[in-house]
Amino acid sequence: MPNENEAIRKPIDGKPKVVVTRHLMPSVESRMSELFDAKLNSADVPMSREDLLKAMQDTDVLVPTVTDSIDAEMIEQAGDRLRLIASFGAGTDHIDLAAAAKRKIIVTNTPGVFTDDTADIAMEMVIGLPRRVREGIAMVRRGEWTGWTPTALLGRKLAGKVLGIVGMGRIGQGVAHRAKAFGLEIAYHNRKRLPEAIERMFGARYVEGLDDLIAQADILSLHCPATPETHHLMDERRIGLMPAGACLINTARGELIDQEAMIAALQQGKLIGVGLDVYPDEPNVDPRLLDLPNVMTLPHIGSATAEGREASGEKVIANIRFWMDGHRPPDQVLTALAQ
């Protein structure tokens, strides 16, 4: 059994103290208040590093979100009472998992609940970028539209174009499922090739080399986690491999793209469109991106549905309750150190 399980063998007596770092759905917060000694953040003001450290000194469970960075130093300074970090969201790159494992602090996440929501947003960009939707909306709002003409705002049709998907996990497969209906040719790169039956279901073909996939993708959509290996995955060299007139979409993590190289490619006309729901320094967005008419800039709303956010909160509650009862939480994140 993994080392991290050692911290859950003894059930919790009474209500555990739970610190929630951001305002969650009302139904979720109401249930948390019933079940736990919950300290909520109804003002929804992001907690500073100092506030997080203080909370970690005197709580049983910390419920952070993907915007709360929990590094090794913070975990080392956490009080002995902290035994569970029940993160709200699927990503775990904001938490030092190895440091948590060393302290026998369990980490959980909420996988699966945002798959369709994020795939929907990615597909919105897959459609909207080639068809220049953002430019059309801006033209109408500025009062510059003078009526239909045969040559105005000509975009590119989707059918027959190659959609390259980097990372064929739940969300990548969700995008492939949607894209198939639009007649796109789907190619993907993944750490491991999918079973042939799944490839047939999506009509997808595997491309072993990432550079090879990039070089043939008319639209490239990123769906991989942020790790040291994927930092600036799309750097100047790889952006240079993209076909002239290609589109780049990122709904995963801002760190996956070298922003300077991407902006240069846009300014030079190498890329005809970029769709972004994430940024390397959120919530700051480079003003140059806002000035470019062919860039769709969304405020990290890939998972922003009432249904998804409520389901994620319910998963957080379930993970805490399993841990309270002395059982392994269903969404425990295991590290290489503990496996």
N, C-alpha and C positions, 0 to 999 in steps of 0.2 A: 504494500500500500504506500502511496506517495507520502513523503515527509510532511507535506502541507496538511495532510489529514490528521496529524497528531493533535492539532489545535481544535478539533471538533469532536473529540471523543466524549467530553463531559458536557451534558446538556446545560443550558443557561437557566439559572433560577431567577424568576421574575422577569421584568421587562428590561431588555438591553438598552443601553443608551445609544442612540443612532443620530449622527450628525449628517444632514443633507445639505450639500453645498449650493444647490440652485433650486429655484421654485419649480416644482413638478405639477403634473395635472392635479386638479383639486380632489378628484376621487382617490388618487394615489396617496396624496398627503393626508387625507381624512383616514384612510385605512392604516397608514403608518402611525398616526396619532393614537389609534385604537390599540394597535398591537405592541407598539414600542414606546419607550421614553424618547420621543423624537424631537430634535431641535431642527426646525425648518427654516428656510430662507425665503420668506414670503416677499421680501423686497426684491429678490432676484439680483442682488448686487454681487458680482463675482468676488469670491473670497481671495484675499491677498495670501502670499506665501506665509506671512506671519500668522494670519488668521487660521490657515490650514494647519500649521504646526501646533498652534494652541489647541485646536480641536482634536488633533491626533494625540494630545497628551492625556485627554480625559474622556475617552469614548470607547465603546465596545466595537462599534461599526461606523465606518466612514462611507458615505455614499457620494462619491465625486462624479463628475461628468467628464467628457472627453477634453474639455478645455481646462481642466485642473491638472497641472503637472505635479505628480507625486514622485519625486526622485529619491535616490538611494540615501542621501543625507537626511531627508525628511523622515524616511522610514526608520533609519537608525536612531533618530531622536524621538520617535513615537513612544508613548507610554506603554507599559506592559499590558495595560487593559485592552489596547487595540488588537483585535484578533481577526477582523474581517474588513476587507475593502470591497464593498459591493457596488461596482461601478455601473453607472447608468449609460448604456450604449454598448455597441459591439466592439469597438476598438479598445486596445489595451496598451498602445504605444506611449500613452501619457503616464504609465505606471512602471516603475522599475520592478519587474516581476522577480528577478533574481534576488534583489534586496529583500523583497517581501518574503520569499521562500526561506531565506536565511533566518529571518525573525519568526518563521512559522506563522506568518500572517496570510490567511487565505485571500485570494483575489477571485472575484466573479465578474462576469459581464452579462450582457443581454443580447445574445446572438439571434439572428433570424428574423426579428420583428420588423426591421427596417428594409428588408430585402426588396420588396415590391416598391416601396416608396422611393428608395434611392434609384432603382432601375427606371422608374417612371420619369424622374428628373433627368437622368442621363439620356433617355430616349427623347425627351423634349428637346434636348440640345442636338441629338443626332438628326432630328427633323428640322429644327429651327435654324441651325447654322448654314447648311447648304441652301436653304430657301430664304435666307437673309431676313428672317422674321424680326429680329431686333432692330435692324435698319428701317424696316417698313413701319414698325410701331413708332419709332422716333420721328420719322418723316411726318406721319399723321399728326402726332402730338405737337410738332413745331408749326403745323399749319402750312407745310410746304408741298403737300400732295396736290397735284393739279389734275388728277384723273388718270384713268387707265390709258396706257399706251403699249404698243406691241413690244417695246424694248426696255421698259422700265424695270428696275430691280430684278434683273434676270439672275436666277439662282441655278442650282444643279439638281437634277432629279436623283432620287434615292435608288430606285430599282437598278440593279446591276453593279452598283458601287460596292467596294470592299470595305466592310466594317472590321477593323482590327480591334480585338479585345485583349487587353493585357491584364491577366488575372481572371481565371474562369471559375471563381468560387460562386457563392449564392447570387451575389449581385451581378457578376459578369454573365452568369447563365440567365438571370432575369432579363438582362438587356438583349442577349441573343434570342431569347424566346419572343420578345417584342419585335426585334428587328427583322426576324424571319418573315413576319406578316407584311413587311414593307418591301420585300423583294431584294433585300441587301444580301450580298455574299458575305458570309461570316467566317472569319479566320481568327484564330486565337493562339496566344502563347501562355503557358502556365508552367509552374514548376514540375508538375506531373501531368502527363496526358490523361484526358478523361477516357472512360470506357467507350468503346465503339458505339454502344447502344445510345449513350447520351449524345455523342457527336451526331448520330443519325437523326435523333429527335430534333436537334436544333439546326440540322443541315450545316454543321460547322466543321471546318478542317483545321487540324493542328499544324502549327508552324513551330518547329523546334527552336530555331534561332530568333531571338527577340529582334535583332537588327533586320532579319529577313522579313518579319511581320511588318515592322515599321516602314520598310521600303515599299511595300505593296498596298498599304492601307490608305484609302481615300479619306476615311474617318477613323481616328484612333481614339479609343476610350479606355481610360486607366481605372482599374479596379483592384489594386494591390495595396497591402498595408505599408505603413511607413516604418522602415527598418534601416539600419546603416547600409544595407545592400541596395535599397531602393531610393536612397537619398539622391536627388537629381538624376533619377533614372532617365528622364528626358533632358539630356544636356545638349550643348551646342552641336556635338557630333551627331547625336541621334536625331535631333530635330532636323539637321541637315540631310538625313537619310529620307525624310518624308517626301512623298511626291509633291511637285509644285501644285499649289491649289488645294492642298489637303486641309482637313479640320482636326483640331486636337481638343479633347474633352477630358476634364478632370473633376470627378465627384468623390474622389477618395481622400487624399491628403495633399495639402499644398506643397509639401516638401518634395514631392515626386518630380516636380518640374523646375529646371533652372529658369527662373523668371526673366532674367536679363536676356538669355538666349531666346526665349519665347517671344519677348517683346521685339527683339531685333528682327526675328523672322516675320512677325506681323508687319512691322514697318517697311520691311523690304519686299513685301508681297509674297513671300515664300508660303505662308499660311493664309488661306482665305477666311478662316474663322477659328475662334477659340471659345470654348464654353467652360466656365469655371464656377464651381460651387464652393471651392475651398482655396485658401491662400496661405502662403508661408508665414505671414505675420498677422493673422486675424486678430481683431476685426479691421486692421489697416489694409487698404487696397491701393496698390500703386496708381497714382493719378493718370499715368500714361495708359493704363488699361481702360480707364473710364473715358479717355479721349478718343479711343479707337472705335469706330462705328461697328466693326465686325467682331467685337468681343461681347459675349453674353456673360454678365457678372451677376451671379446670384448670391444671396447672403446666407450660405451654408444651410439650405433648406431641404437637402436631400431626404432627411428623415422627418421633416416637419409636417406630420399629419396627426390629428388628434388621436386616431386609432393606434398609430404606431407608438406615440409617446405614452399612451396609457398602457399598452401592452408591455412596453419596456419597464415602466414602473412596477407593473404586476410581477414581472420577472425578478426585479430587485427584491420585492417583498418575499417572494417564494424562496429565493436564495438565502435571505436572512432567516426565515422560519426553519428551513432545513438545518441550517447551522445551529440555531437555538436548540433544536431537538437532538443535537449530537450526530446528525447525519451529514454526509457530504453534499454540499449544494449542487444542484443539477448543472449549473453553469460555471463550475470551478475551472479556472484557467491554470493549467499545469505548465510548469517551466521545465526546461531540460535538466535543471538542477534536481528537480523532484521526481522525475520520471525514471 
